Amino acid sequence: MSTLVDADGNPVKFDKEGYLRHINQWNPSVASHIAEAEGLTLTEDHWEIIFLLRGFYTEFDLSPAMRPLVKYVSNKLGPDKGRSIYLMQLFPQSPAKLASKIAGLPKPSNCL
């Protein structure tokens, strides 16, 4: 990834897997940068999940694994969006990992 700076002019730091080292450095520009590095172009549907994930983290102080993510999305956005197939379409391969990374959250603890 190329070098980014936060609002204070400090370099944004990532771990070896591309997750933010400091969650407070996240902003939508950083999210777009991470998504681009992952080969994604963010749409309104992506942003809806990203902000929902950040709310989950604020509420529970952890990044959700897939099942809690699906349940949370279903509770907040309804059953059509609260399906693993929907999340896989937005965030291929591992929605919990990829969406958490783009949302600036730590890697979910049970994800390899």
Secondary structure as GFF3:
##gff-version 3
##sequence-region A 1 112
A	DSSP	three_ten_helix	23	25	.	.	.	ID=ss1
A	DSSP	alpha_helix	28	37	.	.	.	ID=ss2
A	DSSP	alpha_helix	44	60	.	.	.	ID=ss3
A	DSSP	alpha_helix	66	77	.	.	.	ID=ss4
A	DSSP	alpha_helix	84	90	.	.	.	ID=ss5
A	DSSP	alpha_helix	95	102	.	.	.	ID=ss6
###
